[in-house]
Amino acid sequence: MDYTKENMRVDKILIRDFVEGDEIAVNNLFNSTFCRKRPMDEWHWKFKQNPAGESYIYLAEKNNKIIGHIGAIPLRVSIDGDIFVAYQYLDAMVESSSRKEGIFTNILSYSLSQAKVNEMLEIGFPKKIVYDIETAKLNIVHGLGEVDRYINYNLLSTNKGNYNPAFLKTSSIFKVDIFDERFDLFWEKVSREHRISLVKDGDYLNWRYIMKPQSFYSIFASQDKNEVNGFVVLKTVEKMGYKKGCIVDILSLKGAEIIQELLLYGLHYFDNQGVNLVTTYVKDSFVSKVLLQLGFVKVENEEITKKYNIEKNVVSSSQF
């Protein structure tokens, strides 16, 4: 469908850009859709305080009520040493009573028409249902492959194997409270080792992990002669008395020893937190190899849910 400023209405549904004042309704839709209690300051952090620039937000409105939403936040991406601003699509949602009416497809089509006007480079990590719409109905996606999920189930085992604390070398590990200029220097070095990468300098890392309201990340870095050579971001999530550890982010200079050191420290940290299992998503084959060496297993989401239920008899385990 060819959208213009004069043609944004589809079957009594108005597809339009966000305007100031929509944020409360958008956040309410987010909380009802995802069963969350996101505060407004987190919405402002996500869409208004990004150091990479302005976000784009596209809405569906019916009877003066916002019933659909897609956001696009800017991220700086390094490709062969050149820096581009790309936009990550996220918080795609449609009010439950208005689904299966093609509203999401219409919002996405409109957002893409606006992206072409603004010459935007788009990236995303969609769920399968969204990916299928983008490929089958809109023919817009160039897939780069799936991101694999890895689980370690054995943290509370008496046989701690490769992550026994005796194997840890903690002298080079320090806790990160702010990403200072050392991390800018680290990014300059590590970016040369990756053809395509999200720019993870101090500005981005502080916004993503330090400035986020109600963030509960534990961040550790490895150093050699006061120069950072890697970091790991950890988060513990507790539901129904069951603790899950998440390795949210990990990046290092090339070398198995640095990655292994950071992962070992992370596993030891989670063990001290009383975590029952640890999960992470990884695309990098090098990191995947180290994860497998440390007792992680590659699993499908359904397999995770099944094993999680069987081992701990937790009913809502799929709500990771």
C-alpha positions in Angstrom: 0.0 0.0 0.0 1.3 3.4 -0.9 1.0 5.7 2.1 1.1 9.5 1.9 0.2 12.2 4.4 -3.2 12.4 2.6 -3.7 8.6 2.7 -3.1 7.2 6.2 -6.6 5.9 6.9 -7.3 2.2 6.4 -10.8 0.8 7.2 -11.5 3.5 9.9 -8.0 2.9 11.4 -5.7 6.0 11.3 -2.0 5.1 10.8 0.1 8.1 11.9 3.3 9.3 13.4 3.7 9.8 17.1 3.2 13.3 18.5 4.0 14.7 22.0 1.3 13.7 24.4 0.8 10.2 23.0 3.4 8.7 25.4 1.1 7.9 28.3 -1.4 6.0 26.0 1.5 4.2 24.3 3.0 3.2 27.7 -0.4 2.0 28.9 -0.8 -0.1 25.7 2.7 -1.6 26.3 1.9 -2.5 29.9 -1.4 -4.2 29.0 0.1 -6.0 26.0 3.2 -7.4 27.8 1.8 -7.6 31.3 4.4 -5.2 32.6 4.5 -2.2 34.9 6.9 0.0 32.9 7.2 3.5 34.4 7.1 6.6 32.3 10.7 7.4 33.0 11.8 4.2 31.4 9.8 5.1 28.3 11.5 8.5 28.1 14.9 6.8 28.6 14.2 4.4 25.7 12.8 6.8 23.2 13.9 10.3 24.2 17.4 10.0 25.8 19.2 7.8 23.3 22.6 9.3 22.6 22.5 8.1 18.9 19.6 10.5 18.1 15.9 10.8 17.5 13.6 7.8 17.7 10.6 7.2 15.3 7.3 6.0 16.6 4.3 4.8 14.4 0.8 4.4 15.7 -2.6 2.9 14.8 -5.6 4.8 16.2 -9.2 3.9 16.2 -12.0 6.1 17.7 -9.3 8.4 19.1 -7.7 5.5 20.9 -4.2 4.2 20.3 -4.5 0.4 19.5 -1.2 -0.3 17.7 2.5 0.7 17.9 5.9 0.2 16.4 9.0 2.0 17.7 12.3 2.5 15.9 15.3 3.6 18.1 18.6 4.7 16.6 21.7 2.7 17.0 25.2 3.4 15.6 26.6 0.5 13.6 30.1 0.0 12.4 30.4 -1.6 8.9 33.9 -2.1 7.6 35.1 0.8 9.8 32.4 3.2 8.7 29.7 4.4 11.1 26.1 4.4 10.1 22.9 5.1 12.1 20.5 2.2 11.9 17.1 1.9 13.5 16.0 -1.1 15.5 12.3 -1.9 15.4 10.9 -2.8 18.8 7.8 -2.8 21.1 5.6 -4.0 18.2 2.1 -4.4 19.6 -1.6 -4.3 18.8 -4.4 -4.2 21.4 -5.7 -7.7 22.0 -9.3 -7.0 20.8 -8.0 -5.6 17.5 -5.7 -8.4 16.4 -6.0 -10.4 13.2 -7.3 -7.4 11.4 -4.1 -6.6 9.5 -3.3 -3.6 11.7 0.3 -4.6 12.5 1.0 -5.1 8.7 -0.5 -1.7 8.0 1.6 0.0 10.7 4.7 -1.8 9.4 4.0 -0.8 5.8 3.6 2.8 6.8 6.8 2.8 8.9 8.7 1.4 5.9 7.4 4.0 3.6 8.5 6.7 6.1 11.9 4.9 6.4 12.4 5.1 2.6 11.7 8.9 2.7 14.2 9.3 5.5 16.7 6.9 3.9 16.8 4.8 7.1 18.8 1.6 7.6 16.7 -0.8 9.6 17.7 -3.7 11.8 15.6 -5.9 14.1 15.5 -9.1 16.2 11.8 -10.1 15.5 9.9 -13.0 16.9 9.0 -15.7 14.4 5.4 -14.4 13.8 6.8 -10.9 13.0 9.6 -12.3 10.8 7.0 -14.3 8.9 4.9 -11.2 8.2 7.9 -9.2 7.1 9.1 -12.0 4.7 5.8 -13.4 3.4 3.6 -10.3 3.2 6.1 -7.4 2.8 9.1 -9.1 1.2 11.5 -6.8 3.0 13.8 -8.9 5.2 17.3 -10.0 4.5 18.0 -12.4 7.3 21.4 -12.7 8.9 20.6 -16.0 10.6 19.2 -16.9 14.0 20.7 -16.0 17.3 21.2 -19.2 19.3 20.2 -19.7 22.9 22.4 -21.4 25.5 21.5 -22.7 29.0 23.5 -23.9 31.9 21.4 -26.0 34.3 24.0 -27.2 36.7 24.9 -24.2 38.9 23.7 -25.8 42.1 25.3 -29.1 41.3 27.9 -30.3 43.9 30.1 -31.1 40.9 30.9 -27.6 39.6 33.2 -28.8 36.8 35.0 -26.1 34.9 33.5 -23.2 36.8 34.8 -24.3 40.2 35.9 -21.1 42.1 39.4 -22.6 42.4 39.8 -22.0 38.6 39.0 -18.3 38.8 41.6 -15.7 38.2 39.9 -12.6 39.8 42.9 -10.3 40.0 42.1 -8.7 36.6 38.3 -8.5 37.1 36.8 -5.3 38.5 33.2 -4.1 39.0 32.0 -1.4 36.6 29.9 1.5 38.0 30.3 3.7 34.9 31.8 3.2 31.5 34.7 5.7 31.4 37.2 6.6 28.7 38.9 3.2 29.1 35.9 1.7 27.4 36.1 4.1 24.5 39.7 2.9 23.9 38.6 -0.7 24.3 35.9 -0.2 21.7 38.4 1.3 19.2 40.5 -1.8 19.5 37.8 -4.4 19.5 35.9 -2.8 16.6 38.8 -3.7 14.3 38.1 -7.4 15.0 34.5 -7.3 13.7 33.4 -6.4 10.2 29.9 -5.5 11.4 29.1 -4.5 14.9 27.0 -2.3 17.1 29.0 0.6 18.3 29.5 -0.2 22.0 31.5 2.8 23.2 31.1 4.6 26.6 28.1 6.7 25.4 26.1 3.7 24.3 27.0 1.4 27.2 26.2 4.1 29.8 22.9 4.8 28.2 22.0 1.1 27.8 23.1 -0.3 31.2 23.8 2.6 33.7 21.1 5.2 32.8 18.2 2.8 32.4 15.7 3.5 35.2 15.3 0.6 37.6 18.1 -1.2 36.0 19.6 -4.1 38.0 22.6 -5.1 36.0 25.9 -6.3 37.5 28.7 -5.4 35.2 32.3 -6.7 35.4 35.3 -6.0 33.2 38.7 -7.6 32.6 41.8 -5.5 32.4 45.5 -5.9 31.6 47.9 -3.1 32.8 44.9 -0.8 33.4 43.6 -1.3 29.8 40.2 -2.9 29.4 40.2 -6.1 27.3 36.6 -7.3 27.9 33.4 -6.9 29.9 30.3 -8.9 30.8 26.8 -7.7 31.8 24.7 -9.9 34.1 21.2 -9.8 35.4 19.3 -12.0 37.9 15.6 -12.4 37.4 13.4 -14.0 40.1 9.9 -15.3 39.5 7.8 -17.4 41.9 10.9 -18.0 44.0 12.9 -19.3 41.2 16.1 -17.5 40.1 17.4 -17.3 36.5 20.7 -15.7 35.6 21.0 -13.8 32.3 24.3 -13.0 30.5 22.9 -9.9 28.8 26.1 -8.8 27.0 29.7 -10.0 26.6 32.5 -8.5 24.5 36.2 -9.0 24.6 39.4 -8.8 22.5 40.1 -12.0 20.7 41.4 -14.7 22.9 39.7 -17.7 24.6 41.3 -16.9 27.9 39.6 -13.5 28.3 36.1 -14.8 27.3 36.5 -17.8 29.6 37.7 -15.6 32.5 34.6 -13.4 32.2 32.2 -16.3 31.8 33.7 -18.1 34.8 33.4 -15.0 36.9 29.8 -14.6 35.8 28.9 -18.2 36.7 30.6 -17.8 40.0 28.7 -14.6 40.6 25.4 -16.3 39.8 26.2 -19.3 42.0 26.7 -16.9 44.9 23.3 -15.4 44.1 21.6 -18.8 44.4 20.7 -18.8 40.7 19.1 -22.1 39.4 20.0 -21.7 35.7 21.9 -19.4 33.4 20.8 -18.4 29.9 22.2 -16.3 27.1 21.8 -15.5 23.4 24.8 -15.8 21.2 25.6 -15.3 17.5 29.4 -15.4 17.8 30.7 -18.9 17.1 33.8 -18.3 19.1 31.8 -17.4 22.3 29.5 -20.4 21.6 32.5 -22.7 21.7 33.6 -21.4 25.1 30.0 -21.7 26.4 29.9 -25.3 25.4 33.2 -26.0 27.1 31.8 -24.5 30.3 28.8 -26.8 30.4 26.2 -24.8 28.5 23.9 -26.6 26.1 22.3 -25.2 22.9 18.5 -25.5 23.2 15.3 -24.6 21.5 12.8 -22.5 23.4 10.4 -25.4 23.7 13.1 -27.6 25.1 14.0 -25.0 27.7 10.4 -24.8 28.8 10.0 -28.5 29.0 13.2 -29.1 31.0 12.5 -26.2 33.2 9.0 -27.5 34.1 10.2 -31.1 34.6 13.1 -30.2 36.9 11.4 -27.6 39.0 7.7 -28.1 38.4 7.2 -24.4 37.6 3.9 -23.8 35.7 4.7 -20.5 34.0 8.3 -21.2 33.0 7.8 -20.1 29.4 7.5 -16.5 30.6 11.2 -15.9 30.5 
